[in-house]
Amino acid sequence: MSKSRIRRGEVEEIAAARIGKLMIMSRKKAADGDMELARRYVDLARRISMRTKTKIPKEYMYCRTCMAPMTPVTSRVRLRAHRVVVTCTECGGMKRIPYIREQKG
């Protein structure tokens, strides 16, 4: 007997739902102060994302150096010349997001 295969679209839906749940749980744990568990949830979400080749949505930002979820508790946001700089308060890692198009419009 052959194994029944799951279609690519179904895999992406399941992965997106699980990634969303894990990232929400990581934000809650970071707000409670349990950073180890929050980092573990982010790591699990990243592994699911890499295995299924699905992107993590932009609203679920995390620090790429220490895997801490970027929440108002664990990050600082500053505006610099043509970019937004989000700094992790846990490790000091920075994420720079350009916003030139928004300034022109």
N, C-alpha and C positions, 0 to 999 in steps of 0.2 A: 504494500500500500504506500502511496506517495503522501508526503506531508502537504497539508494545505498551506499555501503561502498567503501572507498578508500583503495587500497592495501598498505601493509607495505612499499614496495619499493618506492611507489609514495610519501608516507608521509615523508620518509627519504630524498628524493630528494628535496621536497619543503622546508623541515626544513633546510637542508644544504644550500640551496640557500638563504633563509632568514637570517640565522646565518651569512653567508658570507657578505651579504649586510650590516647588522647591525654592524658587526665588522669593516668593511671598513669605514662606516659612523662615528663610534666612534673614529677611528684613525684620520680622518679629523677634527673632532671637537676638539680633544685633541691638534692637531697641531695649530688650530685657537685660543686655549686658553679657550674654553668653556668646562670645566671639568665636570660640572654637567650633561650636555647633553651627554657627552661621557660616563659617568658612567651609565646613564639611558639606553643607547643603549647596553652596555655590559650586564646589568641586564636583559634586554629583550631577548638578545641572549641566556643567561644562562637559562632563564625560558623556552624558546622554546626547548633548548637542553634537559632539564630535563623532560619536558612533553613528548617529542617524543623519548626519550632514544637514542639520537644521540650525538656523541662526537663533541666537538668544535675542529677544526683542530689545530695542534700545531703552525702553523704560526700566529695564532691569540691569542697571549698570553695576559693575563690580571692579575692584582694584585688580589689575593684572599682576601685580607683584606679590600681594599678600592675600588675595582672594576674599577680601572683606567686601560685603555689599555696600554700595555707595548710597547712604541714607543721609538725612540732615544731621544725624548723630555722628556718623563716621566720616564725613567729608566737609570740605569748605569750597565754596564756589566764588570765583573772582572773574571780573571782566578785564581783559587786557587788550592790547591792540589787535583788533580783528579776530579775537578768539575768546572762548570761555575756558577757563582753567579750573578743573576740578581736582582738588588735592585731597588725598587720603590722610586722615588724621592718625591712622594707626601706624603707617610705615613712611609716609611722606611722598608716596608715588603720585605722579601727576598725569592727568588725561587732558589733552588740549583738543577742543572742538572748534573748528573755524565757523565764523558766521558772517562772512563777507557778503554772501547773497542777500541776507536779511538786511544788511545795512544799505545796499544799493536799492532795494525795493521800497 
